[in-house]
């Protein structure tokens, strides 16, 4: 997996992750949103051209900061991909 950064200062933030070994039409997407004092991360596999959701993985709630939300999102995506590779 290769992280493709797309940082901006407004929320939600979307970071895309290249999924090596899968279809080139699919990418991982971590969407980070700020809710009051916490951050949430939504983890999906999306179609690279349209951005439509191919597979919703998980939403992770009440994370301390943006960096933790991105890190946990990538971790959950990696964990999901490992579980289907078996």
C-alpha positions in Angstrom: 0.0 0.0 0.0 1.2 3.5 -0.8 -0.3 6.5 0.8 -1.4 9.3 -1.6 -1.7 12.5 0.4 -4.4 15.1 -0.2 -4.2 17.4 2.9 -6.3 20.5 3.3 -7.3 22.6 6.3 -11.0 22.1 6.1 -12.9 19.0 7.2 -13.6 16.4 6.0 -10.2 15.5 4.9 -9.8 12.6 2.4 -6.6 10.6 2.0 -6.3 8.0 -0.7 -4.3 4.8 -0.4 -3.1 2.9 -3.5 -4.0 -0.7 -3.2 -1.2 -2.8 -4.7 -2.2 -6.2 -6.0 -5.9 -5.4 -6.4 -7.7 -3.8 -9.4 -6.1 -0.5 -10.4 -9.7 0.9 -10.5 -9.9 0.6 -6.7 -8.3 2.8 -4.0 -8.6 3.0 -0.3 -10.1 6.2 1.1 -9.8 7.5 4.7 -12.2 10.4 5.4 -11.5 12.3 8.6 -14.0 14.6 10.1 -13.9 16.7 13.2 -16.8 16.6 15.6 -16.5 19.0 18.5 -13.4 17.9 20.4 -12.9 14.5 18.6 -12.1 13.2 15.2 -13.8 10.3 13.3 -12.4 8.3 10.4 -14.4 6.5 7.8 -12.6 3.7 5.9 -13.8 2.7 2.4 -12.6 1.1 -0.8 -13.8 3.3 -3.6 -13.7 3.4 -7.4 -10.8 5.6 -8.4 -12.6 7.3 -11.3 -16.0 8.1 -9.7 -15.3 7.9 -6.0 -18.3 5.6 -5.5 -18.0 3.3 -2.6 -17.1 -0.3 -3.6 -16.9 -1.6 0.0 -17.5 0.2 3.3 -15.0 -1.1 5.8 -15.6 0.8 9.1 -16.2 4.1 10.9 -13.8 4.8 13.9 -15.2 7.3 16.4 -13.8 9.6 19.1 -10.1 9.8 18.1 -7.9 12.3 19.8 -6.4 14.1 16.7 -6.3 14.1 12.9 -3.0 12.1 12.8 -4.4 9.4 15.0 -7.5 9.2 12.8 -5.5 8.8 9.6 -3.2 6.3 11.2 -6.1 4.2 12.6 -7.9 4.4 9.3 -4.9 3.1 7.4 -4.4 0.3 10.0 -8.1 -0.8 9.7 -7.8 -0.8 5.9 -4.6 -2.9 6.0 -6.3 -5.3 8.5 -9.3 -5.7 6.2 -7.1 -6.4 3.2 -5.1 -8.9 5.1 -8.2 -10.7 6.1 -9.5 -11.1 2.5 -6.0 -12.2 1.2 -6.1 -15.5 3.2 
